[in-house]
Amino acid sequence: MIDKVVREVLEKFKERSDAGIKKYGVTLEREDLNLVEWLTHLQEELMDATLYIHKLRSELKQSPNFPDGHIITKESWDNADKITQDGFVYVKFNDLSFYK
């Protein structure tokens, strides 16, 4: 039996792989990159991730309603406009009281 979270992550990996193959026309089995080039790609991806984290943290801190580490309250979650699709729940941020 596979844990539901693991199954969802595996599906995300498959979707990301499919998107990469469609966009670049190659798989990770490609042999045209050397070790240093692979490490450069990894470093660039991690740098991007760090930038995304910094941006999102800055936005949260600048919000006048920043609630001491509690981003979403049960009340705001219960009242948010939620869409369930393919086992995921999507919430519009502007529907949460934190962002109002």
Z-matrix of the N, CA and C atoms (Angstrom, degrees):
N
C 1 1.454
C 2 1.531 1 108.59
N 3 1.330 2 116.56 1 134.36
C 4 1.458 3 121.08 2 178.17
C 5 1.519 4 109.57 3 -102.84
N 6 1.305 5 115.21 4 131.79
C 7 1.458 6 123.78 5 175.70
C 8 1.538 7 109.07 6 -53.27
N 9 1.313 8 117.68 7 139.26
C 10 1.466 9 122.58 8 -178.88
C 11 1.533 10 111.12 9 -57.19
N 12 1.317 11 117.24 10 -41.88
C 13 1.465 12 120.75 11 -179.35
C 14 1.525 13 109.92 12 -64.71
N 15 1.329 14 116.66 13 -43.37
C 16 1.465 15 120.81 14 178.68
C 17 1.524 16 109.91 15 -61.78
N 18 1.317 17 116.95 16 -43.09
C 19 1.461 18 121.51 17 179.43
C 20 1.532 19 110.69 18 -60.70
N 21 1.335 20 116.56 19 -42.63
C 22 1.465 21 120.37 20 179.31
C 23 1.525 22 111.32 21 -65.07
N 24 1.335 23 116.71 22 -40.01
C 25 1.467 24 119.90 23 179.04
C 26 1.530 25 110.27 24 -67.55
N 27 1.315 26 116.93 25 -40.95
C 28 1.465 27 119.64 26 177.14
C 29 1.524 28 111.17 27 -59.72
N 30 1.316 29 117.23 28 -40.36
C 31 1.462 30 121.08 29 177.92
C 32 1.525 31 110.43 30 -64.35
N 33 1.325 32 117.27 31 -40.41
C 34 1.469 33 120.87 32 177.24
C 35 1.530 34 110.74 33 -62.30
N 36 1.359 35 116.75 34 -41.14
C 37 1.458 36 120.05 35 176.69
C 38 1.527 37 110.96 36 -60.39
N 39 1.329 38 116.10 37 -42.95
C 40 1.468 39 119.58 38 179.61
C 41 1.523 40 110.57 39 -63.40
N 42 1.330 41 116.87 40 -44.75
C 43 1.465 42 120.83 41 179.06
C 44 1.530 43 110.96 42 -60.81
N 45 1.334 44 116.15 43 -42.21
C 46 1.477 45 120.38 44 179.87
C 47 1.519 46 110.41 45 -65.74
N 48 1.324 47 117.28 46 -40.86
C 49 1.461 48 121.31 47 177.66
C 50 1.528 49 110.57 48 -61.98
N 51 1.324 50 116.55 49 -47.03
C 52 1.467 51 120.82 50 179.02
C 53 1.523 52 111.21 51 -59.40
N 54 1.333 53 116.87 52 -42.40
C 55 1.463 54 120.92 53 179.75
C 56 1.528 55 110.56 54 -64.88
N 57 1.333 56 116.84 55 -40.93
C 58 1.464 57 120.79 56 179.00
C 59 1.512 58 112.25 57 -64.87
N 60 1.311 59 116.54 58 -41.62
C 61 1.463 60 120.63 59 178.10
C 62 1.523 61 109.95 60 -63.81
N 63 1.328 62 116.92 61 -43.03
C 64 1.459 63 120.85 62 179.39
C 65 1.532 64 110.80 63 -64.42
N 66 1.334 65 117.14 64 -42.30
C 67 1.459 66 121.04 65 -176.26
C 68 1.525 67 112.35 66 -73.71
N 69 1.351 68 117.36 67 -45.32
C 70 1.460 69 121.24 68 -172.47
C 71 1.526 70 114.25 69 -104.83
N 72 1.332 71 117.01 70 -13.64
C 73 1.458 72 120.14 71 177.70
C 74 1.523 73 114.51 72 73.31
N 75 1.325 74 117.93 73 15.13
C 76 1.464 75 122.68 74 178.56
C 77 1.519 76 109.37 75 -140.17
N 78 1.332 77 115.16 76 161.35
C 79 1.465 78 120.99 77 174.44
C 80 1.530 79 108.54 78 -104.88
N 81 1.304 80 116.20 79 178.34
C 82 1.461 81 120.23 80 176.02
C 83 1.529 82 111.49 81 -71.96
N 84 1.304 83 117.47 82 -4.27
C 85 1.457 84 121.49 83 176.22
C 86 1.524 85 111.43 84 -81.83
N 87 1.322 86 116.80 85 0.37
C 88 1.460 87 121.56 86 -179.82
C 89 1.521 88 109.68 87 -56.48
N 90 1.320 89 115.23 88 150.52
C 91 1.460 90 119.79 89 -176.34
C 92 1.526 91 112.07 90 -122.17
N 93 1.334 92 116.80 91 16.43
C 94 1.460 93 119.73 92 -177.51
C 95 1.526 94 112.80 93 -91.17
N 96 1.323 95 118.29 94 -0.18
C 97 1.458 96 121.51 95 178.93
C 98 1.520 97 109.39 96 -113.47
N 99 1.338 98 115.46 97 141.19
C 100 1.464 99 118.85 98 175.88
C 101 1.526 100 109.32 99 -92.49
N 102 1.305 101 116.67 100 178.92
C 103 1.458 102 122.07 101 -176.05
C 104 1.528 103 111.73 102 -58.32
N 105 1.312 104 117.25 103 -44.04
C 106 1.467 105 120.64 104 -179.47
C 107 1.528 106 110.49 105 -63.80
N 108 1.312 107 118.17 106 -39.55
C 109 1.470 108 121.26 107 178.78
C 110 1.527 109 111.16 108 -66.28
N 111 1.332 110 117.48 109 -39.81
C 112 1.466 111 120.42 110 176.24
C 113 1.526 112 110.28 111 -63.41
N 114 1.331 113 116.65 112 -42.63
C 115 1.462 114 120.27 113 178.95
C 116 1.530 115 111.37 114 -65.42
N 117 1.320 116 116.81 115 -34.60
C 118 1.468 117 120.47 116 176.34
C 119 1.519 118 110.47 117 -64.27
N 120 1.342 119 116.97 118 -44.02
C 121 1.474 120 120.17 119 176.55
C 122 1.528 121 110.72 120 -59.11
N 123 1.315 122 116.56 121 -45.18
C 124 1.464 123 120.93 122 179.54
C 125 1.521 124 110.80 123 -61.15
N 126 1.318 125 116.90 124 -46.36
C 127 1.462 126 120.82 125 -179.94
C 128 1.530 127 110.66 126 -59.85
N 129 1.325 128 117.34 127 -43.42
C 130 1.463 129 121.06 128 179.61
C 131 1.524 130 111.56 129 -62.87
N 132 1.336 131 117.15 130 -40.95
C 133 1.463 132 120.90 131 178.53
C 134 1.531 133 110.89 132 -64.06
N 135 1.327 134 116.29 133 -42.31
C 136 1.467 135 119.91 134 179.68
C 137 1.524 136 111.30 135 -68.39
N 138 1.317 137 117.04 136 -35.05
C 139 1.464 138 120.02 137 176.15
C 140 1.526 139 110.26 138 -64.79
N 141 1.334 140 116.53 139 -42.07
C 142 1.464 141 120.19 140 177.01
C 143 1.523 142 110.34 141 -60.12
N 144 1.336 143 116.82 142 -44.34
C 145 1.461 144 120.58 143 -179.58
C 146 1.520 145 110.81 144 -61.14
N 147 1.324 146 117.02 145 -40.67
C 148 1.461 147 120.77 146 178.62
C 149 1.523 148 110.84 147 -63.31
N 150 1.324 149 116.95 148 -40.55
C 151 1.463 150 120.69 149 177.67
C 152 1.527 151 111.29 150 -63.43
N 153 1.335 152 117.24 151 -42.21
C 154 1.471 153 120.73 152 179.23
C 155 1.532 154 110.11 153 -62.25
N 156 1.333 155 116.80 154 -44.10
C 157 1.467 156 120.67 155 179.31
C 158 1.520 157 110.30 156 -60.86
N 159 1.320 158 116.75 157 -46.04
C 160 1.463 159 120.67 158 -178.82
C 161 1.526 160 111.18 159 -61.45
N 162 1.332 161 116.82 160 -44.54
C 163 1.465 162 120.63 161 179.87
C 164 1.522 163 111.18 162 -60.81
N 165 1.318 164 116.92 163 -47.82
C 166 1.465 165 120.74 164 -177.65
C 167 1.524 166 111.70 165 -66.06
N 168 1.332 167 117.38 166 -40.37
C 169 1.463 168 120.04 167 177.39
C 170 1.524 169 110.36 168 -63.97
N 171 1.327 170 117.43 169 -40.28
C 172 1.464 171 121.17 170 178.69
C 173 1.519 172 111.06 171 -62.37
N 174 1.331 173 116.47 172 -43.21
C 175 1.461 174 120.19 173 178.79
C 176 1.518 175 111.18 174 -62.41
N 177 1.323 176 117.03 175 -42.36
C 178 1.460 177 120.19 176 179.30
C 179 1.517 178 110.92 177 -63.50
N 180 1.328 179 117.29 178 -44.44
C 181 1.457 180 121.24 179 -178.47
C 182 1.520 181 112.29 180 -66.00
N 183 1.336 182 118.02 181 -29.82
C 184 1.461 183 121.65 182 -178.09
C 185 1.520 184 112.73 183 -80.90
N 186 1.325 185 116.80 184 -13.67
C 187 1.454 186 119.76 185 -179.23
C 188 1.524 187 110.05 186 -68.28
N 189 1.327 188 118.08 187 131.12
C 190 1.470 189 120.16 188 179.24
C 191 1.526 190 112.59 189 -65.72
N 192 1.320 191 116.83 190 -17.20
C 193 1.463 192 120.68 191 -178.34
C 194 1.522 193 112.68 192 -102.47
N 195 1.344 194 117.62 193 14.56
C 196 1.464 195 119.84 194 -177.09
C 197 1.532 196 109.84 195 -55.65
N 198 1.337 197 117.81 196 114.27
C 199 1.472 198 121.38 197 -170.21
C 200 1.530 199 115.41 198 -93.42
N 201 1.294 200 118.21 199 60.26
C 202 1.470 201 122.47 200 173.02
C 203 1.532 202 113.45 201 45.74
N 204 1.318 203 116.79 202 50.31
C 205 1.457 204 120.58 203 175.40
C 206 1.512 205 114.89 204 89.88
N 207 1.325 206 118.74 205 -10.25
C 208 1.463 207 120.94 206 178.39
C 209 1.518 208 108.10 207 -104.52
N 210 1.302 209 115.35 208 100.93
C 211 1.457 210 120.23 209 -173.15
C 212 1.531 211 111.53 210 -76.26
N 213 1.315 212 116.12 211 -42.04
C 214 1.459 213 119.99 212 -176.58
C 215 1.529 214 108.76 213 -125.12
N 216 1.315 215 116.64 214 124.13
C 217 1.457 216 120.18 215 176.80
C 218 1.522 217 108.91 216 -88.02
N 219 1.322 218 116.83 217 161.24
C 220 1.463 219 120.48 218 177.23
C 221 1.521 220 110.02 219 -59.50
N 222 1.319 221 116.18 220 -40.87
C 223 1.464 222 119.96 221 -179.45
C 224 1.525 223 111.14 222 -63.28
N 225 1.331 224 116.99 223 -45.71
C 226 1.458 225 118.54 224 -179.06
C 227 1.521 226 110.68 225 -67.26
N 228 1.343 227 117.32 226 -35.82
C 229 1.461 228 120.58 227 177.91
C 230 1.517 229 110.55 228 -65.82
N 231 1.337 230 117.40 229 -44.87
C 232 1.464 231 121.22 230 -179.76
C 233 1.522 232 112.10 231 -63.24
N 234 1.336 233 116.73 232 -31.13
C 235 1.465 234 120.78 233 -177.57
C 236 1.522 235 113.43 234 -94.27
N 237 1.328 236 117.55 235 -2.91
C 238 1.460 237 120.77 236 -177.31
C 239 1.521 238 110.92 237 -75.22
N 240 1.311 239 115.33 238 152.34
C 241 1.458 240 122.31 239 174.89
C 242 1.524 241 107.37 240 -78.84
N 243 1.340 242 117.41 241 107.94
C 244 1.457 243 122.10 242 -175.53
C 245 1.526 244 110.07 243 -114.40
N 246 1.324 245 114.85 244 142.83
C 247 1.456 246 121.35 245 176.65
C 248 1.525 247 106.95 246 -123.25
N 249 1.329 248 117.20 247 126.50
C 250 1.454 249 121.10 248 176.82
C 251 1.520 250 108.43 249 -102.92
N 252 1.341 251 114.20 250 127.25
C 253 1.461 252 119.14 251 -179.29
C 254 1.519 253 108.39 252 -149.24
N 255 1.318 254 116.85 253 129.98
C 256 1.466 255 122.24 254 177.65
C 257 1.529 256 112.66 255 53.44
N 258 1.324 257 117.35 256 36.42
C 259 1.453 258 120.91 257 177.07
C 260 1.521 259 114.51 258 82.36
N 261 1.339 260 118.17 259 1.81
C 262 1.457 261 122.02 260 178.98
C 263 1.517 262 109.67 261 -111.60
N 264 1.315 263 116.73 262 150.80
C 265 1.458 264 122.06 263 176.80
C 266 1.526 265 107.02 264 -110.58
N 267 1.321 266 115.72 265 122.63
C 268 1.452 267 121.54 266 179.43
C 269 1.527 268 108.20 267 -107.52
N 270 1.325 269 116.57 268 132.22
C 271 1.454 270 121.72 269 -178.43
C 272 1.519 271 108.35 270 -126.00
N 273 1.327 272 116.20 271 131.93
C 274 1.457 273 119.65 272 174.75
C 275 1.518 274 107.93 273 -77.29
N 276 1.329 275 117.55 274 123.88
C 277 1.457 276 121.15 275 -177.12
C 278 1.515 277 112.13 276 -57.29
N 279 1.314 278 118.03 277 -36.74
C 280 1.471 279 119.07 278 -177.34
C 281 1.524 280 111.67 279 -69.90
N 282 1.333 281 117.76 280 -7.08
C 283 1.457 282 120.34 281 176.71
C 284 1.527 283 111.99 282 -90.54
N 285 1.321 284 118.21 283 -4.08
C 286 1.456 285 121.63 284 179.75
C 287 1.532 286 108.92 285 -96.01
N 288 1.327 287 116.84 286 139.61
C 289 1.450 288 120.30 287 -176.17
C 290 1.527 289 112.63 288 -61.25
N 291 1.326 290 117.35 289 -24.99
C 292 1.455 291 121.62 290 178.81
C 293 1.534 292 111.10 291 -57.51
N 294 1.304 293 116.86 292 -35.22
C 295 1.460 294 121.09 293 -175.12
C 296 1.521 295 113.37 294 -96.05
N 297 1.302 296 118.34 295 0.53
C 298 1.459 297 120.47 296 -177.12
C 299 1.502 298 110.65 297 -89.27
